[in-house]
């Protein structure tokens, strides 16, 4: 039979053993490399668009983008997936305006090629697949005997592109990370209405309704001469804990499509990402 002294010793030792095991588990968990990041981006942006299908004037204004993000950070590679949405109102110099919303899905892959800055920096090269759809409804002022009123029309746009991308990362301090990426397409499939809403520019044998019936018959494969796009992103990721990071990002994008008439757009966006580390 166990003595009272042995029972007392067991009671004292068990809590110590439990505390040691718990501390060991926490230390092991803290040391596990967390390669997966799931996040949400909330931001604001300023957009400028000139679409010769509709008007020779520039439409500009603010919108509020949202993104769902996933990133895998391996030792030698990076995978990024994003689902995005933005919406808002843009106006021109004579107070015509457009309601625009756009949605997109993107995937990119980067492979490590070299280090710099005493191994604190890494350079990656890869490619991306990007798909976005935009819907713009334009409202124009008109004047009649009864006063002014608004007429409207709608322009749809769908682009799927495949391109090349470069990524540079630098560990600034501790686990904080500065990253810069540049991307440009090689080839794209573009859907745009094959008609113009401006007087004298109506294309022959095309139905010009606001429902965009000709939209799905306007597909064309475009290279850099017909679809030009350049994207630049600068971000700084702050390590908040073993489970959450915050990332501050700035993005710039310029693109132009030449057919059937030219459209040019410039996008400036800032955002804050909340990242869950897994």
C-alpha positions as CSV (number, residue, x, y, z in Angstrom):
1,X,0.0,0.0,0.0
2,X,1.1,3.6,-0.7
3,X,2.0,5.7,2.2
4,X,0.6,9.1,3.0
5,X,4.0,10.6,2.1
6,X,3.9,9.0,-1.4
7,X,0.3,10.3,-2.0
8,X,1.3,13.8,-1.0
9,X,4.4,13.7,-3.3
10,X,2.2,12.5,-6.2
11,X,-0.2,15.4,-5.6
12,X,2.7,17.9,-5.7
13,X,4.4,16.4,-8.8
14,X,1.3,16.0,-11.1
15,X,0.6,19.7,-11.4
16,X,4.3,20.3,-12.2
17,X,4.3,17.7,-14.9
18,X,1.0,19.0,-16.4
19,X,2.4,22.6,-16.4
20,X,5.6,21.4,-18.1
21,X,3.7,19.5,-20.8
22,X,1.5,22.5,-21.5
23,X,4.5,24.8,-21.7
24,X,6.2,22.4,-24.0
25,X,3.2,22.2,-26.3
26,X,2.9,25.9,-26.5
27,X,6.6,26.3,-27.4
28,X,6.4,23.6,-30.1
29,X,3.3,25.3,-31.5
30,X,5.0,28.6,-31.6
31,X,8.0,27.2,-33.4
32,X,5.9,25.5,-36.1
33,X,6.2,27.3,-39.4
34,X,2.9,28.7,-40.6
35,X,2.9,28.7,-44.4
36,X,-0.8,29.5,-45.0
37,X,-2.5,32.9,-44.8
38,X,-6.2,33.5,-45.1
39,X,-7.3,37.1,-45.1
40,X,-9.7,40.0,-45.8
41,X,-8.7,43.3,-47.4
42,X,-10.7,46.5,-46.8
43,X,-9.6,49.5,-48.9
44,X,-10.3,52.6,-50.8
45,X,-9.4,53.6,-54.3
46,X,-9.4,56.3,-56.9
47,X,-10.3,55.3,-60.5
48,X,-10.1,57.1,-63.9
49,X,-11.6,55.7,-67.1
50,X,-12.0,57.0,-70.6
51,X,-14.0,54.7,-72.9
52,X,-14.3,55.9,-76.5
53,X,-17.3,53.6,-77.0
54,X,-19.2,56.0,-74.8
55,X,-17.6,59.4,-74.5
56,X,-14.3,61.3,-75.2
57,X,-14.3,62.5,-71.6
58,X,-12.6,61.0,-68.5
59,X,-14.8,59.6,-65.8
60,X,-13.2,59.6,-62.3
61,X,-14.2,59.0,-58.7
62,X,-13.7,56.8,-55.6
63,X,-14.7,53.2,-55.0
64,X,-14.3,50.9,-52.0
65,X,-12.7,47.5,-53.0
66,X,-13.0,44.3,-51.0
67,X,-10.9,41.2,-51.3
68,X,-10.7,37.7,-50.0
69,X,-7.2,36.4,-49.9
70,X,-5.3,33.2,-49.6
71,X,-1.5,32.9,-49.7
72,X,0.9,29.9,-49.3
73,X,4.4,30.8,-48.4
74,X,6.7,27.8,-48.9
75,X,10.5,27.7,-48.6
76,X,10.9,28.1,-52.4
77,X,7.5,29.1,-53.8
78,X,4.5,31.4,-53.3
79,X,0.8,30.7,-54.2
80,X,-1.7,33.6,-54.2
81,X,-5.5,33.4,-54.7
82,X,-7.8,36.4,-54.6
83,X,-11.5,37.2,-55.1
84,X,-12.2,40.9,-55.4
85,X,-15.1,43.3,-55.7
86,X,-15.4,47.1,-56.0
87,X,-18.3,49.4,-56.7
88,X,-19.0,53.1,-56.9
89,X,-19.8,56.2,-59.0
90,X,-17.6,58.0,-61.4
91,X,-18.4,61.3,-63.0
92,X,-17.0,63.5,-65.8
93,X,-16.4,67.3,-66.1
94,X,-20.0,68.0,-67.3
95,X,-21.6,66.0,-64.5
96,X,-22.5,62.9,-66.5
97,X,-21.8,59.9,-64.4
98,X,-21.5,56.1,-64.4
99,X,-22.4,53.5,-61.8
100,X,-19.7,50.8,-62.0
101,X,-19.1,47.6,-60.2
102,X,-16.4,45.0,-61.0
103,X,-15.5,41.5,-59.7
104,X,-12.4,39.4,-60.3
105,X,-10.6,36.2,-59.6
106,X,-6.9,35.8,-59.7
107,X,-4.2,33.2,-59.1
108,X,-0.4,33.7,-59.2
109,X,2.6,31.4,-58.7
110,X,6.1,32.5,-58.0
111,X,9.3,30.5,-57.7
112,X,12.5,31.5,-55.8
113,X,15.5,32.4,-58.0
114,X,18.0,34.3,-55.8
115,X,18.7,36.1,-52.5
116,X,20.0,39.6,-51.9
117,X,20.7,41.9,-48.9
118,X,22.6,39.4,-46.9
119,X,19.9,36.8,-47.3
120,X,17.2,39.1,-46.0
121,X,15.7,39.6,-49.4
122,X,14.4,37.1,-51.9
123,X,13.5,37.4,-55.6
124,X,10.8,35.3,-57.2
125,X,9.7,34.9,-60.8
126,X,6.4,33.4,-61.9
127,X,3.1,33.9,-63.7
128,X,-0.5,34.7,-63.1
129,X,-4.0,34.1,-64.4
130,X,-6.5,37.0,-63.9
131,X,-10.2,37.2,-64.7
132,X,-12.3,40.3,-64.2
133,X,-15.8,41.4,-65.2
134,X,-17.1,45.0,-65.0
135,X,-20.5,46.5,-65.5
136,X,-20.8,50.2,-66.2
137,X,-24.2,52.0,-66.5
138,X,-23.8,55.5,-68.0
139,X,-26.2,58.4,-67.4
140,X,-26.2,61.4,-69.7
141,X,-27.9,64.8,-69.3
142,X,-30.5,65.8,-71.8
143,X,-32.7,68.9,-72.1
144,X,-36.2,68.9,-73.4
145,X,-39.2,71.3,-73.0
146,X,-40.0,69.6,-69.7
147,X,-36.5,70.2,-68.3
148,X,-33.6,67.9,-68.0
149,X,-33.7,64.1,-67.5
150,X,-31.3,61.3,-67.6
151,X,-30.9,58.6,-70.3
152,X,-28.7,55.6,-69.6
153,X,-26.9,52.7,-71.3
154,X,-24.8,49.8,-70.1
155,X,-21.3,48.6,-71.2
156,X,-20.0,45.2,-70.1
157,X,-16.4,44.0,-70.1
158,X,-14.9,40.6,-69.5
159,X,-11.1,39.9,-69.7
160,X,-9.2,36.7,-68.9
161,X,-5.4,37.1,-69.1
162,X,-2.3,35.1,-68.6
163,X,0.9,36.9,-67.8
164,X,4.3,37.1,-66.2
165,X,5.0,38.4,-62.7
166,X,8.0,39.3,-60.5
167,X,8.0,39.4,-56.7
168,X,10.7,40.7,-54.3
169,X,10.4,40.2,-50.5
170,X,12.6,41.7,-47.8
171,X,12.5,40.9,-44.1
172,X,12.7,44.4,-42.6
173,X,12.7,43.7,-38.9
174,X,11.9,40.6,-36.9
175,X,9.1,38.9,-38.8
176,X,7.9,42.0,-40.6
177,X,8.1,41.9,-44.4
178,X,8.3,44.4,-47.2
179,X,7.1,43.1,-50.7
180,X,7.0,44.5,-54.2
181,X,5.4,42.9,-57.2
182,X,5.1,43.8,-60.9
183,X,2.8,42.0,-63.4
184,X,2.0,42.2,-67.1
185,X,0.0,40.0,-69.4
186,X,1.2,38.0,-72.4
187,X,-2.1,37.0,-73.9
188,X,-5.7,37.7,-73.1
189,X,-9.3,36.9,-74.2
190,X,-11.3,40.1,-74.3
191,X,-15.1,40.5,-74.5
192,X,-16.3,44.0,-75.3
193,X,-19.3,45.3,-77.1
194,X,-18.6,45.7,-80.8
195,X,-20.5,49.0,-81.2
196,X,-20.2,52.6,-80.2
197,X,-22.7,54.8,-78.5
198,X,-21.3,58.0,-79.9
199,X,-23.0,59.6,-83.0
200,X,-21.5,58.6,-86.3
201,X,-19.7,55.6,-84.8
202,X,-22.4,53.0,-85.0
203,X,-20.9,49.8,-86.3
204,X,-22.7,48.2,-89.2
205,X,-24.7,45.1,-88.7
206,X,-24.6,45.3,-84.9
207,X,-27.5,45.5,-82.5
208,X,-26.9,48.4,-80.1
209,X,-29.1,47.6,-77.2
210,X,-28.3,48.3,-73.5
211,X,-28.6,44.7,-72.6
212,X,-25.4,43.9,-74.4
213,X,-26.7,41.2,-76.7
214,X,-23.6,41.6,-78.9
215,X,-21.3,41.3,-75.9
216,X,-21.1,37.5,-76.1
217,X,-20.3,37.7,-79.8
218,X,-17.4,40.1,-79.3
219,X,-14.7,37.7,-78.1
220,X,-11.2,38.3,-79.4
221,X,-7.8,36.9,-78.4
222,X,-5.5,39.9,-77.7
223,X,-1.8,40.3,-77.3
224,X,0.1,43.2,-75.8
225,X,-0.6,45.4,-78.8
226,X,-4.4,45.2,-78.3
227,X,-4.6,44.6,-74.5
228,X,-1.9,46.4,-72.5
229,X,-1.8,46.0,-68.7
230,X,0.7,46.8,-66.0
231,X,0.2,46.2,-62.3
232,X,2.4,47.3,-59.4
233,X,1.8,46.4,-55.7
234,X,3.8,47.5,-52.6
235,X,3.0,46.0,-49.2
236,X,4.3,45.9,-45.7
237,X,3.3,43.0,-43.5
238,X,3.5,43.4,-39.7
239,X,3.7,40.4,-37.3
240,X,1.0,40.9,-34.7
241,X,1.1,37.5,-33.0
242,X,1.6,33.8,-33.8
243,X,-1.8,33.6,-35.3
244,X,-2.5,37.0,-36.9
245,X,-0.6,39.5,-39.1
246,X,-1.6,42.9,-40.5
247,X,-0.6,44.0,-44.0
248,X,-0.7,47.5,-45.5
249,X,-0.8,47.6,-49.3
250,X,-0.8,50.1,-52.1
251,X,-1.6,49.1,-55.7
252,X,-1.4,50.8,-59.0
253,X,-2.9,49.5,-62.3
254,X,-3.0,50.8,-65.8
255,X,-4.7,49.1,-68.7
256,X,-5.9,49.8,-72.2
257,X,-7.9,47.9,-74.8
258,X,-7.8,49.1,-78.4
259,X,-10.8,47.3,-80.0
260,X,-13.4,48.1,-81.1
261,X,-12.6,51.5,-79.8
262,X,-10.0,52.4,-77.1
263,X,-10.6,52.3,-73.4
264,X,-8.0,53.4,-70.9
265,X,-8.2,53.0,-67.1
266,X,-5.9,54.0,-64.2
267,X,-6.5,52.6,-60.7
268,X,-4.9,53.6,-57.4
269,X,-5.9,51.6,-54.3
270,X,-4.8,51.4,-50.7
271,X,-5.9,48.6,-48.3
272,X,-5.5,46.9,-44.9
273,X,-5.3,43.1,-44.8
274,X,-6.2,41.1,-41.7
275,X,-4.4,37.7,-42.1
276,X,-5.0,34.5,-40.2
277,X,-1.9,32.3,-40.0
278,X,-2.3,28.6,-40.3
